[in-house]
């Protein structure tokens, strides 16, 4: 699917999650937490495509990453004392970023597998424990990522569900081409369903 379709499917998964899981913060008196949850869902809906610079998130990710490494190199060359002062934060940043980089092995490979979702769950738990962030943010991230895999699962190309143990791509028995008119119609219908549901819920 294209980025807009992924985000609409992700939002739909988010609505389903807060409907079926009462522990999630879908309460009128907690609007900021609800907004934060859905922001993480929308971000998570694009995360698996971080493995390609051609994707919307991938373009930004690689530009930011190259910028960070360029600045780091300049600082290392001209102000090495900076690393002595901020050694621990830098170590934490590298520790959190490295596993993500190790997962990137080409488009629709590692980041489009069930193993990636498992990895993301363990990784999120570790970051939550390390930084003490609310758990439902990571719940949104995982929900969005799961929606991305589902959306690509119903396309003709499918996804390698069991990568790295198997490179075989699996897809639903009814599929459509990425960017096709069918995808656009499906995306439009999901927008209508989401709006209708939210109007009833309010």
DOTIVO-461224 format. One record per residue: residue in one letter; x, y, z of N, C-alpha, C in turn. Coordinates in steps of 0.001 Angstrom, whole numbers, plus 500000, padded with zeros to 6 digits. Layout:
AXYZXYZXYZ ...
//
This chain:
X500835498794500000500000500000500000500867501253500000 X500256502350499563500936503631499620500770504223501024 X501544505277501332501548505858502679500162506288503159 X499340507004502361498012507399502854497145506198503218 X497188505146502376496430503937502669496885503286503963 X498210503224504159498750502630505388498262503389506615 X498206504711506524497805505482507696496317505353507981 X495511505224506937494074505015507142493820503639507756 X494508502620507234494383501273507811494893501287509254 X495997502009509494496528502111510853495542502755511794 X494908503837511364493912504508512197492753503562512505 X492338502775511503491262501796511699491660500763512746 X492895500282512676493394499342513676493410499999515061 X493785501279515110493805502001516382492425502101516989 X491429502415516163490040502487516640489588501124517141 X489926500069516398489562498712516817490233498355518139 X491503498761518303492245498443519523491618499101520745 X491302500396520636490743501085521807489314500651522082 X488652500083521073487289499573521266487308498232521986 X488248497371521598488281496007522133489136495870523385 X490065496824523606490948496748524768490640497902525710 X489812497655526742489406498738527639490544499375528413 X491691498698528495492837499270529220493458500438528479 X493188500540527167493734501652526395492977502940526719 X493648504091526579493098505352527085492071506025526163 X490999505285525787489985505879524921488869506451525780 X489193507511526512488237508129527428488157509624527157 X486950510212527189486811511647526914487603512528527875 X487785512049529123488507512870530093490021512760529964 X490500511978528995491944511841528777492278512120527316 X491896513275526802492061513548525357493515513562524887 X494432514080525712495835514152525293496435512764525138 X496047511844526009496559510473525922495994509769524689 X494718510053524377494101509476523182494821509979521931 X495074511286521888495772511880520734497175511297520602 X497892511183521738499248510632521712499233509183521209 X498253508401521660498137507010521221497981506935519705 X497092507759519156496841507709517713497997508286516900 X498733509231517459499931509728516774500953508608516634 X501103507802517700502032506670517640501513505596516693 X500185505424516621499611504476515659499946504903514230 X499747506187513925500007506692512580501485506606512224 X502347506855513212503784506714512988504142505245512765 X503601504377513620503866502946513501503391502373512184 X502330502967511610501799502491510328502776502715509182 X503777503571509397504787503828508362506146503199508685 X506340502788509944507652502301510396508216501150509560 X507439500113509206508041499015508424508656499450507100 X508192500569506527508764501044505261510009501900505469 X510513501903506696511762502627506964512931501943506258 X512664500723505756513723499949505091513991500402503655 X513253501394503180513512501900501827513531503425501808 X514556504029501223514632505491501130513538506090500249 X512824505243499485511784505742498592510473506003499320 X510311505457500532509074505671501279509076507044501933 X507886507502502341507746508829502946508565508919504231 X508455507910505106509204507922506363510670507600506112 X510926506687505165512302506300504869513145507471504400 X512564508341503560513294509522503080513745510395504245 X512809510680505158513119511536506308514122510847507234 X513918509543507462514779508805508391516225508837507936 X516451508512506658517822508445506160518461509819506082 X517669510854505750518220512211505755518631512634507154 X517750512363508126518055512718509521519261511939510020 X519309510633509675520414509793510125521742510281509553 X521763510605508260522989511110507630523401512446508262 X522409513299508541522690514589509177523298514401510563 X522720513481511332523225513216512691524665512719512643 X524934511772511747526292511224511670527294512266511167 X526856513153510268527739514231509780528083515189510906 X527056515597511670527279516506512806528173515849513848 X527925514548514097528730513816515071530199513786514660 X530445513533513368531822513496512863532499514860513017 X531777515928512692532334517285512815532665517608514273 X531728517262515164531944517515516601533132516710517102 X533231515454516640534336514592517061535687515166516626 X535705515754515413536956516306514892537344517638515534 X536346518473515824536647519828516285536324520107517759 X535526519247518384535210519461519803535074518112520511 X536156517347520567536092515990521149535677515963522618 X535857517076523341535476517110524756533966516949524939 X533194517256523891531737517101523930531354515664524272 X532112514712523730531798513300523937532062512871525383 X532997513542526051533245513235527456532083513723528323 X531518514879527946530424515462528728529123514694528547 X528844514259527305527558513623526998527724512151526609 X528674511493527215528951510099526866527746509186527097 X527091509301528267525973508413528596524768508611527677 X524306509886527448523187510058526505523499509548525107 X524729509765524638525118509295523309525140507769523252 X525610507171524333525646505700524391524222505138524323 X523299505782525060521897505353525058521288505495523669 X521588506626522997521050506871521657521520505797520674 X522794505496520704523354504484519802522763503116520110 X522601502821521404522070501527521826520640501338521322 X519862502432521321518477502353520870518384502320519345 X519284502988518674519226503089517213519802501863516517 X520844501269517089521547500169516437520649498979516093 X519791498513517031518933497371516671518026497665515481 X517528498910515370516674499273514245517447499169512938 X518682499667512939519515499611511737519832498171511354 X520019497313512350520332495911512072519156495174511443 X517929495692511668516739495042511119516559495348509639 X517226496397509131517018496839507756517878496003506805 X517231495157506012517946494273505100517325494296503703 X516767495418503291516100495487501992514601495603502179 X513922496114501143512492496381501262511671495106501326 X510655495140502162509751494013502412510504492744502775 X511392492894503708512079491719504243511869491670505747 X512913491958506521512836491822507970511717492657508591 X511565493912508142510580494799508773509139494476508370 X508964493495507484507620493092507084507335491648507523 X507890491270508652507722489899509144507145489893510557 X506649488728510965506151488564512339507297488722513339 X508487488351512912509658488495513775509885489967514121 X509619490853513168509778492290513400508807492764514475 X507554492292514428506579492682515442507010492197516823 X507539490962516885508044490429518147509217491272518637 X510127491568517730511280492401518061510832493778518557 X509850494362517870509356495686518240508726495667519630 X508026494572519950507425494439521278508478494389522374 X509505493552522186510581493426523178511362494728523278 X511647495314522131512393496575522056511636497703522765 X510311497772522527509467498798523155509445498625524668 X509363497371525115509370497103526554510687497569527178 X511788497326526467513099497728526967513206499248527056 X512759499954526004512818501418525992511908501997527067 X510726501389527239509803501848528275510427501706529660 X511068500572529882511731500337531171512899501305531369 X513628501591530295514802502449530377514428503909530604 X513395504379529885513037505798529928511791506100530758 X511067505067531161509883505269531996508724505934531272 X508569505656529969507486506256529195506197505442529350 X505026506069529164503749505334529268503679504190528265 X503154503043528685503169501847527857502276501957526629 X501183502752526726500249502777525603500811503507524384 X501870504309524551502538504882523388503101503757522517 X503746502800523178504334501685522453503247500747521938 X502117500701522672500970499941522182500492500509520859 X500495501832520750500122502490519499501114502195518393 X502399502211518735503452501932517756503311500525517189 X503085499556518058502955498159517626501656497951516850 X500578498598517303499296498509516576499447499037515157 X500108500190515015500324500769513690501182499881512817 X502243499318513391503132498440512615502413497175512168 X501570496624513066500791495428512708499824495738511565 X499258496951511592498334497348510516499067497448509182 X500318497885509222501123497996507995501334496614507382 X501680495642508220501896494294507713500607493726507124 X499476493988507800498192493505507282497879494138505935 X498110495451505829497812496167504583498654495645503424 X499920495340503679500770494784502614500462493309502363 X499908492627503354499538491214503218498407491035502211 X497557492071502059496433491950501131496756492545499749 X498048492852499524498475493270498184499045492064497438 X499163492197496130499608491061495302501018490580495657 X501894491502496034503268491112496344503351490347497662 X502462490660498606502479489982499889503681490369500739 X503876489631501832504990489899502741505641488587503188 X506930488619503530507616487407504018507331487206505504 X506178486661505828505709486548507212506745485936508150 X507464484930507686508360484175508566509841484477508333 X510127485614507696511514486042507521512134486270508907 X513386485907509179514433485423508266514474483906508089 X513496483193508675513500481729508588513013481249507222 X512207482066506556511731481749505212511558483052504434 X511998483060503179511883484261502342510620484251501487 X509789483223501660508556483110500887507585484234501248 X507022484870500229506028485918500448504638485292500510 X503870485692501521502496485221501676501538486384501472 X500370486092500917499360487130500731497979486529500937 X497003487400501147495615486991501341495094486401500035 X493981485632500103493485485004498865492792486021497945 X492436487191498503491936488292497680492952489428497792 X493524489857496678494582490877496717494325491963495675 X495106493025495758495055494101494767496459494661494610 X496675495410493551497984495998493300498162497280494104 X499390497494494591499708498728495316499497499940494418 X498761500935494927498504502154494164497363502039493171 X496682500896493143495598500688492174494331501415492614 X493347501423491725492058502050492019491362501317493167 X491588500007493262490991499224494351491510499726495700 X492816499986495768493393500508497014492776501865497365 X492610502718496377492047504047496621490603503969497099 X489832503065496509488434502885496926488385502347498349 X489232501340498638489279500760499982489661501811501020 X490649502637500699491085503701501608489945504684501861 X489243505069500802488113506003500931487009505405501802 X486685504128501593485637503477502380486019503398503856 X487292503129504134487739503076505528487653504443506195 X487945505499505446487798506861505988486341507100506377 X485409506717505508483980506885505782483572506093507033 X484026504841507116483694503988508267484247504575509563 X485483505057509525486093505636510725485359506887511188 X485038507768510241484308508995510582482935508656511164 X482239507729510517480913507304510981480988506726512390 X481978505870512634482113505257513957482418506297515031 X483330507215514727483715508239515710482568509190516007 X481747509487515002480579510348515242479580509653516162 X479439508336516004478544507589516885479105507492518304 X480448507414518402481091507240519713481074508511520545 X481027509678519885481092510965520602479742511357521187 
//
